[in-house]
Each structure stands twice: as C-alpha cells, then as structure tokens.
Amino acid sequence: MSQRAKSAEDYAGLVDQVIFELEELLAATDFDTEAIDVNTNFLEILLDEVRRLRASMSDGSYLFGRDDLPFMRLVKKSDEMTLPFIRLFYQINETHKQGLEIPDD
C-alpha cells in the first residue's frame, strides 16, 4: 500500500499537518525545555522550509520532482524520538518524487 497522497488537497493537507505538528513541538519546547531534548534551531529551520513548500503550493510555483525535498536532509538525520511525526515527512517526500497516487480505474 502506497503512502502517497491521492489528490492535491490531500497533499497540501499533509504539508499543513506537518506545519501544525512542528509548531506544536516548538511550543512544547518553549514551555518545558528540560522535558523535551530537541534542538529548536533545527525545528525552526525545518518549519521555515516546510512553510516555503506550502507557499509554493499556494502560489502555483510548486513542481513535483525526482529528487528529495530540501528539508529531507534534516529529516534523515532525525528519528521518531526527535520528530514523532517523521512518517509524514516521508509521505510528503514520496508524493513529491512519485506524484499523486491516482487509482487505475
């Protein structure tokens, strides 16, 4: 079973979900930095890059590609302890590289 988004709306929704999750994680680190051992600079850079991706989707300049999205260089250095929602990044990247999953009807 593929992890790719099935429509442009689903794809944008995945990106919106990652933005929300990153904002929540950053807010949690601001609240209790001792409980969450995360490099917030890394999260802020990641959030900025995902927001740029979303902006390109909104303004029509986004293009699917064959290479990883730029933020994947950061994601690949992480794990589920650092990014509990890391699978969303891989799902977004897979959709970026392989396109939307359109059923063969």
Contacts in CASP RR format, 6 or more apart in sequence:
PFRMAT RR
TARGET T0000
AUTHOR 0000-0000-0000
METHOD contacts of the structure
MODEL  1
MSQRAKSAEDYAGLVDQVIFELEELLAATDFDTEAIDVNTNFLEILLDEV
RRLRASMSDGSYLFGRDDLPFMRLVKKSDEMTLPFIRLFYQINETHKQGL
EIPDD
2 94 0 8 1.000
2 101 0 8 1.000
3 87 0 8 1.000
3 90 0 8 1.000
3 91 0 8 1.000
3 94 0 8 1.000
3 95 0 8 1.000
4 91 0 8 1.000
4 94 0 8 1.000
4 95 0 8 1.000
4 98 0 8 1.000
4 99 0 8 1.000
4 100 0 8 1.000
4 101 0 8 1.000
5 11 0 8 1.000
5 13 0 8 1.000
5 14 0 8 1.000
5 91 0 8 1.000
5 92 0 8 1.000
5 95 0 8 1.000
5 100 0 8 1.000
5 101 0 8 1.000
6 100 0 8 1.000
6 101 0 8 1.000
6 102 0 8 1.000
6 103 0 8 1.000
7 100 0 8 1.000
8 57 0 8 1.000
8 100 0 8 1.000
10 100 0 8 1.000
11 57 0 8 1.000
11 92 0 8 1.000
11 95 0 8 1.000
11 100 0 8 1.000
12 54 0 8 1.000
12 57 0 8 1.000
14 88 0 8 1.000
14 91 0 8 1.000
14 92 0 8 1.000
14 95 0 8 1.000
15 50 0 8 1.000
15 53 0 8 1.000
15 54 0 8 1.000
15 57 0 8 1.000
15 92 0 8 1.000
16 54 0 8 1.000
17 85 0 8 1.000
17 88 0 8 1.000
18 50 0 8 1.000
18 85 0 8 1.000
18 88 0 8 1.000
18 89 0 8 1.000
18 92 0 8 1.000
19 47 0 8 1.000
19 50 0 8 1.000
19 51 0 8 1.000
19 54 0 8 1.000
21 84 0 8 1.000
21 85 0 8 1.000
21 88 0 8 1.000
22 43 0 8 1.000
22 46 0 8 1.000
22 47 0 8 1.000
22 50 0 8 1.000
23 47 0 8 1.000
25 36 0 8 1.000
25 38 0 8 1.000
25 43 0 8 1.000
25 83 0 8 1.000
25 84 0 8 1.000
26 40 0 8 1.000
26 43 0 8 1.000
26 44 0 8 1.000
26 47 0 8 1.000
28 36 0 8 1.000
29 36 0 8 1.000
29 38 0 8 1.000
29 40 0 8 1.000
29 43 0 8 1.000
30 40 0 8 1.000
38 82 0 8 1.000
42 74 0 8 1.000
42 78 0 8 1.000
45 74 0 8 1.000
46 71 0 8 1.000
46 74 0 8 1.000
46 75 0 8 1.000
49 69 0 8 1.000
49 70 0 8 1.000
49 71 0 8 1.000
49 74 0 8 1.000
50 71 0 8 1.000
53 62 0 8 1.000
53 69 0 8 1.000
53 71 0 8 1.000
53 92 0 8 1.000
56 62 0 8 1.000
64 95 0 8 1.000
64 96 0 8 1.000
64 97 0 8 1.000
64 99 0 8 1.000
65 96 0 8 1.000
65 97 0 8 1.000
66 97 0 8 1.000
67 97 0 8 1.000
68 93 0 8 1.000
68 96 0 8 1.000
68 97 0 8 1.000
69 92 0 8 1.000
69 93 0 8 1.000
69 96 0 8 1.000
71 89 0 8 1.000
72 89 0 8 1.000
72 93 0 8 1.000
75 83 0 8 1.000
75 86 0 8 1.000
75 89 0 8 1.000
75 90 0 8 1.000
75 93 0 8 1.000
78 86 0 8 1.000
79 86 0 8 1.000
80 86 0 8 1.000
83 89 0 8 1.000
95 101 0 8 1.000
END
